[in-house]
């Protein structure tokens, strides 16, 4: 009786050991049932994935302010902005600036305007992208300020790389009556029309643009003609 009991336990133990070895063999192979040790055959994602059509339809170029275009000062007669060395367009002008550095004559400022925020909205139709670009800012009266209407040169531009797709200089007028506080303003260019983009590579810009400095040689010709 004891022999039969021992023999039964021994056979059962062998069966259990065989099951554990079989299971271990399955899981240790190169094609284990849980995937451990498998070689990953999933291809890596492309480095430059193409923009989906849905993403392109939702694309609205961001508007940025270039350095030096967020502020605009006007001066009374006899006051002027400090001249940059890059603006010395001939040897005579460079020589005049070499002796002393001009300082910004803040006592002659009529007003200082600044852009504080920019935003945009986009619509597509007939193969074109129409942008509405808005500029918000304020006008701070200076020591030489008098109430009235002031004019600010605001340029809106859209570029693709070095290609200019749109560029327009606006003379925006603001009525300023209080010499002791800032006057808020909002300017909107609602007619910025460019070709519909095929990639997310457009750049929109907004800012003050006073135009290029006049050459001193041109001023000499005017004086000689007089």
C-alpha positions in Angstrom: 0.0 0.0 0.0 2.8 2.4 0.9 4.6 1.5 -2.2 1.7 2.3 -4.5 1.2 5.6 -2.8 4.9 6.5 -3.2 4.9 5.4 -6.8 1.8 7.6 -7.6 3.5 10.6 -6.0 6.7 10.0 -7.9 4.9 9.8 -11.3 2.9 12.9 -10.5 6.1 14.7 -9.6 7.7 13.7 -12.9 4.7 15.0 -14.9 4.8 18.3 -13.1 8.6 18.7 -13.7 8.1 17.9 -17.4 5.4 20.6 -17.7 7.6 23.2 -16.1 10.6 22.3 -18.3 8.4 22.5 -21.4 7.0 25.9 -20.4 10.5 27.2 -19.7 11.6 25.9 -23.1 8.8 27.8 -24.9 9.5 31.1 -23.1 13.3 31.0 -23.6 13.3 30.5 -27.3 13.6 33.3 -29.9 9.8 33.2 -30.5 8.6 33.2 -26.9 4.8 33.4 -26.4 5.2 36.8 -24.5 7.5 38.3 -27.1 10.6 38.6 -24.9 13.8 38.3 -26.8 12.0 39.1 -30.1 13.8 41.3 -32.6 11.8 44.5 -33.3 11.1 44.6 -37.1 9.0 47.8 -36.9 10.5 50.4 -39.3 11.5 53.7 -37.7 9.4 56.7 -38.5 10.5 59.0 -41.3 12.8 61.9 -40.3 10.8 64.4 -42.3 7.2 63.3 -42.2 4.9 64.9 -44.8 2.3 67.4 -43.6 -1.2 65.9 -43.7 -3.8 67.7 -45.8 -5.9 68.3 -42.6 -2.9 69.9 -40.9 -2.2 72.1 -43.9 -5.9 73.3 -44.0 -5.6 74.3 -40.3 -2.2 76.0 -40.9 -2.3 79.8 -40.3 1.2 81.4 -40.4 2.3 83.0 -37.1 2.9 86.8 -37.0 6.1 88.0 -35.4 7.8 91.3 -34.7 11.2 91.8 -36.1 13.9 93.3 -33.9 13.7 97.1 -33.9 10.2 97.3 -35.3 8.1 97.4 -32.1 8.8 101.0 -31.3 8.5 104.3 -33.2 9.4 107.8 -32.0 8.8 111.1 -33.5 10.9 114.2 -32.7 10.3 117.9 -32.8 12.6 120.0 -35.0 16.2 119.8 -33.7 15.8 116.4 -32.1 16.7 113.1 -33.7 17.4 109.5 -33.1 20.9 108.3 -32.5 22.5 107.4 -35.9 23.7 103.8 -36.2 27.1 103.3 -37.8 25.5 101.1 -40.5 23.6 104.2 -41.6 26.7 106.2 -42.4 26.4 105.8 -46.2 29.5 107.8 -47.3 32.9 108.7 -46.0 31.9 112.2 -45.0 29.0 111.1 -42.9 31.3 108.5 -41.2 33.8 111.1 -40.4 31.2 113.4 -38.9 30.1 110.6 -36.6 33.6 109.4 -35.7 34.3 112.3 -33.3 31.3 112.0 -31.0 28.4 109.6 -30.5 25.0 111.2 -30.8 22.5 110.7 -28.0 18.8 110.1 -28.2 17.3 113.6 -27.5 14.4 112.4 -25.4 13.4 116.0 -24.5 12.4 116.6 -28.2 10.2 113.5 -28.4 6.6 114.3 -29.6 5.3 110.8 -28.9 6.5 107.2 -28.7 4.4 104.5 -30.1 4.8 100.8 -29.4 3.2 97.5 -30.6 2.2 95.3 -27.7 0.4 92.4 -29.4 -0.2 90.8 -32.8 -2.7 88.3 -34.0 -4.1 86.8 -37.2 -7.0 84.9 -38.8 -6.9 82.8 -42.0 -9.4 81.8 -44.7 -8.9 79.8 -47.8 -10.7 80.1 -51.2 -9.9 79.6 -54.9 -6.3 78.6 -54.3 -5.5 81.6 -52.1 -4.9 82.2 -48.4 -6.5 85.4 -47.0 -5.1 86.6 -43.7 -6.4 89.2 -41.4 -3.5 90.6 -39.4 -4.2 92.8 -36.4 -1.7 94.9 -34.5 -2.5 96.4 -31.0 -0.4 99.0 -29.3 -0.2 102.3 -27.4 0.9 105.9 -28.0 2.7 107.6 -25.1 2.9 111.4 -25.3 6.4 113.0 -25.0 7.6 116.3 -23.7 6.9 118.1 -27.0 3.4 116.5 -27.5 0.4 118.5 -28.6 -3.1 117.0 -28.9 -4.1 116.0 -32.4 -3.8 113.3 -35.0 -0.6 111.3 -35.4 0.4 109.0 -38.2 2.3 105.8 -37.7 4.0 103.8 -40.6 3.0 100.1 -40.0 4.2 97.5 -42.5 2.6 94.0 -42.9 4.5 91.4 -44.8 4.3 87.7 -45.6 7.4 85.8 -46.8 8.4 82.3 -47.9 12.1 82.0 -47.2 13.5 85.0 -49.0 10.6 85.4 -51.3 8.2 88.3 -50.5 4.6 87.2 -51.1 3.0 90.3 -49.7 4.2 93.6 -48.4 2.2 96.7 -47.7 3.1 99.9 -45.8 0.1 101.5 -44.1 -0.1 105.1 -42.7 -2.2 104.5 -39.6 -3.7 107.5 -38.0 -4.6 107.8 -34.3 -6.3 110.6 -32.5 -4.5 111.5 -29.3 -6.0 114.1 -27.0 -4.7 113.4 -23.5 -1.1 114.5 -23.0 -0.8 112.8 -19.6 -1.7 109.2 -20.4 -1.2 106.5 -23.1 -3.7 106.1 -25.9 -4.5 102.5 -27.0 -4.9 101.7 -30.7 -5.7 98.7 -32.9 -4.8 98.4 -36.6 -6.0 95.7 -38.9 -5.0 94.7 -42.4 -7.9 92.5 -43.6 -6.7 92.0 -47.2 -3.4 90.0 -46.9 -3.8 87.6 -49.9 -1.1 85.1 -50.7 -1.0 81.8 -52.7 -2.4 78.9 -50.7 0.6 77.2 -48.9 1.7 73.7 -49.9 3.9 73.5 -46.8 4.2 75.1 -43.4 6.9 77.5 -44.5 5.2 81.0 -44.5 6.3 83.8 -42.2 4.2 86.8 -41.4 5.7 90.0 -40.0 4.2 93.2 -38.6 6.0 96.3 -37.3 6.9 100.0 -37.8 8.8 100.8 -40.9 10.2 104.3 -41.4 11.9 103.4 -44.7 15.6 103.6 -45.6 17.7 106.6 -44.4 18.3 109.3 -47.0 21.8 109.5 -48.4 23.7 112.7 -47.5 24.7 113.0 -51.2 21.1 113.3 -52.1 20.7 116.1 -49.6 23.7 117.9 -51.1 22.0 117.8 -54.6 18.8 119.3 -53.2 20.8 122.1 -51.5 22.8 122.8 -54.6 19.6 123.0 -56.7 18.2 125.6 -54.3 
